[in-house]
């Protein structure tokens, strides 16, 4: 599947295009994305993942209409123009499927507010007319995790499912998308996920479902009757925590637990989404105690098993703290920037794109020290050693490389394992063994 070899570039369009605080269709703000396409290509990304694009009450996850582009961003025709430009550049597209809940302004919920019992849509939601809401609607309804501005959809209802199928079909036919991120997939019933997986197979060949998951055994949501892939939040935490605490044992344990060849490993052979940050968490340049860890942490994201994701702006190191509010994580940017970190990420992307082992290889820990980690990625045709030094001092690693020489896939330089392997301060090496 194309997703298994992809590199994701994630955009929160209401933020990037300065639309959170308002906008009108005739401003065509979504067209700004077109200016980013050459930058995305240069970075080496192969797929653009959009967070919500369609009409909503405010932040996009409070949908009012799945079929109308948010007027603050522009028009449906504007989005078609953007998607065509992305496809013309040879990139894939994924949209955010927010199918667990909608906003209070969602057209069917507004009908229930007006007609109560007589609404044809009352069974689209989990409603009781024996109670009341904190908005004094005259009925109680289930909200998402206690957030009553987000109205839980009744995904057991056949009409709701048919509507969502129609939305997916529309997004494929109108915008030629290649997959969906399923928001809060951990909240979706297994039967509904099974239905979405079935319809994904009908709507387009190799149509991908990427589920948002946080804790627990991800196999609950990632299997042949659910999502193809999920977000790897376990390793997200392990990544920044290992660098900040000088404890590479944490991330090495998580990766071994998830991807090794041991019979108890959880996700061996699967392609989870790997990321250093996204629209919901503090920017990696802010959460890292030492900013010189930016290159090594991205080296881990691209070297570990999984599909790496880059969140817009983080490739040149912008900051944003979750404690400052979600808006600080989702800024408007006038234009893409490029610096040494961007160059380095592009070199990682180029290495991964050309490597069978980095895309499909097994995982094995080779050397673990508090601030150093070397692990092996191997397939039948290729073997790569990923070496990370998170220390401010150089480190000479002595280990059995099982080969004499290698080529660093990041720099192209030859490496001789004789006498130990020098790992420069804050360095990353992808050694392809001869």
N, C-alpha and C positions, 0 to 999 in steps of 0.2 A: 504493500500500500504506500502511496506517495507520502503520506504523513510520516512514516517511519524514518525517512531520510530528510525531513524538512527542517528548516530553521525559521522560527516564528518571529515576526515583528508585530508587537501588540500596540494598538492605538486606542486611546479613549477619546473618541471624536468630539464629544461635547466639551471636553477640556482643551484638546489641541486646537480646535477651531474657535475657541473663545465664545462658546455658545451657552454655557451654563447660566450666565446672568441674563441671557436674552438674545434675540435675533429674529429676523424676518426672512421668509423664503427668498425675497428678492436680493438679499445679501449674499446668497449662495456660498455660505461659509465652508461647507464640506469640500468645496473645490480646492481648498488649501492642501488637502491630502496629495493632490497631483504633484505639488512642488516637492513632496518628500519621496516620490517614487525613485528618482535616480539615486538618492541617498540610501534608500532601503536596498536597492540593487548593489550598490557599491559595498555596503556592509556585508553582503552575502546572504541575506535573508531570502527565503523562497516562498513565504506565505505571509499575508497580512491578516491578522486577527483583529477585527473591530469589536470593541465593546458597544453597548447599545446605540443604535442609529435612528430608532423609530420613535414616534410621538410619545411623549411621557410627561408626567407631572413636573419632574425636575431633573433627577440624576440619570434617567434612562432605564433604571430597573423598576420603575413605577409606570409601566407602559399604559398608554391610552389607546393606541391603535398599532397593531403589528404590521399593517400594510401601508402606512403613510409615514414617510420620512419626517423626523422631528422638524417642524417649521423653523426652529432656531438654527438648524443646519442648512436648510434649503429645501429642495423639492425631490420627488422621486427621480425626475430626469437628471438632476444634479448627481444623485448617487449612481445612476446608471453610467453617467459620464466618468465618474471616478473609478467604478469597477471595471469599465472597459479599458481605461488607461492602465490599471493594474494588470489585467489579463494580457493586454498588448505587450506589457513588459515581461511576460512569462512567469508571473507570480500567481500563486493560488490565493483564495480568499475564504475566510471563515467569519461568520457572523455570531453574535451573542444571542443564544436562544434562551430567553427569560420566560420559561414556561411553567414555573412553579407558582408564580404570583403575578399580579398586575397592580397598577395604581388605582386609586379611588376614582380617577377620571376615566378609567377604561369604559368604553361605550356600553358594554353589556352590564357592568355594575351600575352605571348611571341609570340604566333602564330599571334595575331592581330598586334603586333608591326612589324612583318616581312611581313605580307601579306596585311595589311590594309583592304580595302574594300573586298578583295577576301578571307579573312579569314572566315572559317566556324564558328568561335567562336565570331565574332564581336558583335552578339546580346546577348552574355553572360554578357556583361557589358553595362553601360550607357555611350555611346560614341557619340561624334559628330565630323564628319570629316570636319566641317566648322571652327574648331578652332585648338588650339594647347595646349600642356601641358607645364608645367614648366620644363619638361624633354626633350622638343622638339621631342615628339613622332610623330608629324605630325597629331595629332588628340587630341581633348579634351576628358577627361573622368571624371566621378564623383569619388572623393575620400571620405574616411570616415571622416566626420566632418573637412574637410579641410586638412587632412593628405593624400597627394597624393602618398605616398609610400604604401598606403592601398587602393586598387582598389575595388570600390563598385560592387558587383555582382548584376546582373539583376535577382532577384529572382522571377519575373513574367514569366521568360522564362522557357518553359517546359523542355528543355534539361538541364538547370541548376538544376532544381528540380530533374530530373531523376538522375543526377550525384550525388547530395547530398543524395538521397535515396540509391544509390549504395554504397556511403561511409558509411552510417549508417549500411547497411546490412553487409558490409565488416568488420566493427569494431565489430559487434556482433558475426559474424561467426568466425573471426580470434582471437579475444581477449576476447570474452564473456562478454562484458560490459553490464551494467544494466541501463545506462542512460547517459544523456548529460547535461552539462552546456552550455546554449546557450549564447555565447558572444554577448554583446550589443543587447539583445533581444528587448530593447526599440526602436531600429532602424528598426526592422523587421516588414514588412507589416502584418496586421492581417490575410490576406488571406494565406500568406506563413506560419505563425504560425499555422493556422488551418490545412494546409497540413502536416506540420511536426508532429502535434499531431495525425493526422490520421495515418501517416506512423509509428509513434512510437507504435501505437496499433497493427500494422501488424508485425513489425520486432521482437518483443519479449513481452511476457506477463509482465505487470507491468513495462514497460520501462519508465523511468522518464525523463521529460524535466524540467530543472531548469533554469529559465531565469535571466539574469543580468539586473536589473532595478535600477534606481537611485531615481527619483522624481515622483510626480504625484500619481494618483490612480492606484495601482498595479493590480487592477482587470482588467484593460485594457489588461494586458499580462498574467494574471493568471485566467483562467476560463476553462470551459469544452471544449473549442475550441482553446486553446492556451497552455501555460505552466501549469504544475502541481503545481509548486512553483516558487518563485522569491527571489532575494536577498533583505533583509530588510535593505536598507541603511538608511531609516529614523531612525530606532532604533540604527543602528551602530553609527550615529552621537550623538543621545541622550544618549547613554551609556557613552562614554568618556567625553562628555560635562557635564553630570550630576555629574560625579565624580570630574572633574577638577574645576567646579564652586561651588561645595557644594550645588547643587540644584536638589534633587531627584524628585522634582515636574515635571521637564522636561520629564524624561524617564517614570514616572508614567502616565503623560498625554498621551504620545505617545502610551504606551501599552494599556491604557484604550480606546483610540480612535480606535486602531486597533482591539482589541480582546475581549472587554467586551461584556456582554449580552445586552447592550443597542441597540435599533433598528437602531441607526445611526452608529454603529461600522462597520468598513470596512472589516475585514478579519477573523471574528469569525469562528472558526472551521477549518481554513486553516493553513498550515504548511510552513511558510516562513523560509528562511535560516537566522539564527542568527549568528553573528560573531563579534569579537572584532578587527579583522584586516584581511587582505588578501594580495594578490600580488600587489594590486594597491594603497594601502594606508599605511601611516606611521604605523610601528609596535606599538602594544598597549603598550609595555614596554617603548617606546619612547614618545608616545603622552600623557601618564598619567603624571601629575605633581608630584604625590606621588606614588612611586613604590609599596607602601604597599596596593594600591588599586587593584593590579593585581588579588589577590584571590577574592575579592568582585565582580569585574567586570565579572570574569568568572562564579561566582555564579549567576549573573544576566543572562548571556548568556544561562546557563543550566536550570535556573529556569523559565524563561519567555516562553510564547508560541513560538513554532518554532523548527527547526532542528539546533542544535548547530554545528558550524564548527570551527576547530582548524587549524591554518596555521603553516606549519612545522617550528619548531624552537621556535615558540612563547610559546609552552608549557613548556619551561624552561627559557623563558624570554629574548630571544635575541632581540637586538634593530636594528632599521633601519628607516631612515627618508626619506620621499618622496622628501624633498628638496635636498637630496644628489643624487637623480636620482633613476630610477626604479631598477637598479642593486643592490642598497643597500637594497632593499626590498626582493631580490631574490638571497640570497647568496649560495655559495657552502658550504656544511657542511660535514666534514669527517665522522662523526658518530653521532647517536642520543645521547643526554645527558638526565640526569634525576636528578631532585632536588625536593625541597619541593613543588614548584608550580606544577610540574608534578604529584606528589602524590595527591595533592589536586584536580586537574582536573580529575584524574582517579577516585577519590572518588565521584565527581560530576557525572561522566559518569555512574558509577555503580548505583548510586541513580536513575538517570533518566531512565536507562534501566529497572529498576524493578518497575517503577511507572506508573500506568495508568493515574493518575492525571497530572503528569509532561509531559506526551506524548500527552494527549488528553483533559486535563481539561480546564474548563472555566477560565476566568481571572477576578479578582475583587480586587481593591485597598482596603486595610484594614486600614493602618496607613501610613501617609506621613509626614515626617519632612525634613528639608533641607538636612540632612545627613543620614537619615534612611528611609527605605521603607519596608513595609510588605504587601504582596499581597497573595491572595488565588488562588490556582488551584484546581478545583473540578470536579469530575465525579460522576456518580451514585454509584460507589464502593469505592471511595477514596477521601480524602480531605487533601491537603498539604498547609501549610503556609510557604512561602518563605520570610525569614527575612534577610535584608542586613543592616549592619552598616558600613558606609563609614567614620566614625569619628575616630579620634585618642583616643577618650575617650569612656568609656563604656556608655551604654544607657539602661535604664530600661523602657521597653515599657508596657504601660497599655492600654489594649484594650479587647474587647469581643472576645475571641478565639472560643467561642461556643463549647468548650470541655475543660475538666479538665487537661488532660495529652496528651503528644505526644511523639513520638520517632523521634530523629534527624536522618534522612536518610543518612546524611553524616558521622556522627560519631557513630551512633548506641546508643547514650546516651538517657536516658529517660528525659523528660522535663515536669515540672509542671508549669502550667500557673498561679497558685495562687500567689498573691502578686506582679504580674508583671513579665515580661520576661526579663532577663538580656541578653543584646546583647554586647558581648565583642568588644573591638576596632578592626576595620577592619574585622568583622566577617560575616559569612554566615551560616544560619541554614535552613534546609528543614524539618520543623516539620510536621510529618505525624500524624494527629489527631486520637485519639482512638475513 
